[in-house]
Amino acid sequence: MSGFQTAGEKRGAQVGSSYRPEMTSLGLSPSHEVVAVDEYGQPQRGFVAGERALTLFLDDREIVTLMTLGTHPEMLTLGYLLNQRLVPCLESVDSIRVDWEKAEVRVDTFERIADLEEKLKHRTVTTGCGQGTVFGRIGEQIEKIRLPRRQIAQSLVYRLLSQINEHNEVYKRAGGVHGCALCRFDSGNTPKIDLFVEDVGRHNAADAISGFMWLNAIEGQDKWFYTTGRLTSEMVIKVAQMQIPILLSRSGVTFRGLELAQKIGVVLIARAKGRHFLVYNGADQITFDAIPTVKRADSTDRSRRRLG
């Protein structure tokens, strides 16, 4: 990519408008057609999810290699930098350039990050798919966040789950991916999906949504966040940094994720599928206005039921 403006030219051109760094737009196809052999020894055509390595360089310093579908590489990069707090603000980013031939994305800032080396010294491998990474002491900072309380209706949970079923396109076609969605409700309480991202790891999909919000100055206080993956501490941290108070998943919860949600004030709803869900945190903020009619279980059945 050529024709980059100087720092002075770019900042001058952005006066009075929302700032956007110079970025490539090099999203890849999320799935690939392949041939497999079934249990009868017969060839079957189908699709598998893409997976590419993308090494992130910040001011020529190698930071991390992400395994990704590659559908939103620039947004993924922005969100990763934001959630790791490796750059102070969007306006500090000069350019983001993806090069799939070199399997890299290079981010240049206007003024090189002064404390980058110090941040990189403190590295934690998380439970994210493919082993996520958290730099610095983000956990200590996140625990100071307090999200606004939102009263929500049970019926809205069901409406959103029904709407979400229309997405997950890559998963339906090829499997092997997680999905995350930035959601809201309009004035008529109709669910709207502002962005649905699928990737090989739920943390990548979350970072891409974070980058989208950051780039477009989208506030999170009135949003919901949906994921198909586990609600780990890493996911709660990412959602808290987006200022989103409601986190919904079709999967389970980790104890550390629950602890953080309780401290920060994230409404944590898991095992959400069909008419079933479990509220692990924030049940007092839910109006149960659509309780399903269920077949009464006998005492033996109830004693055998697992949580979730």
Secondary structure, DSSP 8 states (H G I E B T S, - for coil): ------HHHHHHHTTTS----EE------SEEEEEEE-TTS-EEEEEEE--EEEEEEETTEEEEEEEE--SSHHHHHHHHHHHTT-SS-GGGEEEEEEETTTTEEEEEESS--TTHHHHHHSEEE-SSTT--EEESSHHHHHTT-------EEHHHHHHHHHHHTT--HHHHHH---EEEEEEEE-TT--EEEEEEEEESSHHHHHHHHHHHHHHTT---TT-EEEESS-B-HHHHHHHHHTT--EEEESS-B-HHHHHHHHHHT-EEEEEEETTEEEEEE-GGGEE-----------HHHHHH----
